[in-house]
Amino acid sequence: MKTSTAAGRRVPRDARLTQFRTVLDALIESLDASVRLVRWQEGESKPEALERSAALLLERLGSANRLAAARFVGAPAFVVTSTAIGEAIQALDQAYAEYRRTSARGPSALEEAAVALDAEIGRIKLDAGKWE
């Protein structure tokens, strides 16, 4: 179990935060895999691991959205971090929905949609470092 320091003491990390980060990381992995596969060059074989991860996207998105919709109760630090993770999940959900809308306009819009989704994934990855 990871620990953090609070006022010089070692404090066990709330197991719920570990679970929340696992859900967020899985969602990011599936979104990232989906974007990478869209950009994959025609004729090149796609890595099986990417295809597996992308195939889990809707399942992971559903799990993440259920988590994000929860009301967080506990120590203030837990509530703040859990709320931030929930907001990150909601931002990724909105970015994915926009990706789907934009890419539905046709092949010419697909790259634009992929760039926008990839940018949001990158932003969330940077922020996620604060929630270790």
C-alpha positions in Angstrom: 0.0 0.0 0.0 1.4 3.4 -0.9 1.6 6.0 1.8 1.9 9.7 1.9 3.2 12.1 4.5 1.0 14.4 6.5 2.7 16.7 9.0 5.8 14.4 9.0 3.8 11.2 9.6 3.4 8.3 7.2 -0.3 8.0 6.5 -1.7 5.0 4.6 -3.2 5.9 1.3 -7.0 5.4 1.1 -7.6 2.2 -0.9 -10.5 4.0 -2.7 -8.1 6.4 -4.3 -6.0 3.5 -5.6 -9.2 2.1 -7.1 -10.2 5.4 -8.6 -6.8 5.9 -10.2 -7.0 2.4 -11.6 -10.3 3.1 -13.2 -9.0 6.5 -14.6 -5.8 4.9 -15.9 -7.8 2.1 -17.6 -10.0 4.7 -19.3 -7.0 6.7 -20.5 -5.4 3.6 -21.8 -8.5 2.6 -23.9 -9.0 6.2 -25.2 -5.3 6.4 -26.1 -5.4 3.1 -27.9 -8.5 4.1 -29.8 -6.8 7.3 -31.0 -3.6 5.5 -31.9 -5.6 2.9 -33.9 -7.4 5.5 -35.9 -4.1 7.0 -36.9 -2.5 3.6 -37.8 -1.1 3.4 -41.3 -3.2 1.3 -43.7 -1.5 -2.0 -44.4 0.5 -2.2 -41.2 -0.6 -4.8 -38.7 -2.1 -3.3 -35.5 -0.8 -4.5 -32.2 -3.1 -6.9 -30.5 -2.7 -5.1 -27.1 -4.0 -1.9 -28.6 -6.9 -3.6 -30.2 -7.8 -5.3 -26.9 -7.6 -2.0 -25.0 -9.7 -0.1 -27.5 -12.3 -2.9 -27.5 -12.7 -2.3 -23.7 -13.4 1.4 -24.2 -17.2 1.5 -23.7 -17.0 -0.9 -20.8 -14.3 1.2 -19.1 -16.1 4.4 -19.9 -19.3 3.1 -18.3 -17.4 2.1 -15.1 -15.6 5.4 -15.0 -18.8 7.4 -15.4 -20.5 5.5 -12.6 -17.5 6.3 -10.4 -17.6 10.0 -11.4 -21.3 10.2 -10.6 -20.7 9.0 -7.0 -20.8 11.4 -4.0 -17.4 11.2 -2.2 -17.4 11.2 1.6 -14.4 11.0 3.8 -11.3 13.0 4.8 -11.1 16.4 3.1 -8.0 15.3 1.1 -9.8 12.2 -0.1 -12.8 14.2 -1.2 -10.7 16.8 -3.0 -8.7 14.2 -4.9 -11.7 12.0 -5.7 -13.7 15.0 -7.0 -10.7 15.9 -9.2 -10.5 12.4 -10.6 -14.3 12.5 -11.2 -14.0 15.8 -13.0 -11.2 14.3 -15.2 -13.4 11.4 -16.1 -16.2 13.7 -17.0 -13.8 15.8 -19.2 -12.6 12.6 -20.9 -16.2 11.5 -21.5 -17.1 14.9 -23.0 -14.0 14.8 -25.2 -14.9 11.3 -26.4 -18.4 12.4 -27.2 -17.1 15.3 -29.1 -14.7 13.0 -30.9 -17.6 10.8 -32.0 -19.7 13.7 -33.2 -16.8 15.3 -35.1 -15.6 12.0 -36.7 -19.1 11.2 -37.8 -18.8 14.1 -40.3 -16.6 11.9 -42.4 -13.0 10.8 -43.0 -11.7 14.4 -43.4 -12.9 15.3 -39.9 -11.4 12.1 -38.3 -7.9 13.5 -37.9 -9.3 16.8 -36.4 -11.3 14.8 -33.9 -8.4 12.5 -33.0 -6.1 15.6 -32.4 -8.7 17.1 -30.1 -9.3 13.9 -28.1 -5.5 13.2 -27.9 -5.0 16.8 -26.5 -7.5 16.2 -23.8 -6.0 12.8 -22.9 -2.6 14.5 -22.6 -4.0 17.2 -20.4 -5.6 14.7 -18.1 -2.4 12.6 -18.0 -0.5 15.7 -16.8 -3.0 16.5 -14.1 -3.1 12.8 -13.0 0.4 13.1 -11.7 -1.0 15.2 -8.9 -3.2 12.4 -7.7 -0.5 9.8 -6.9 
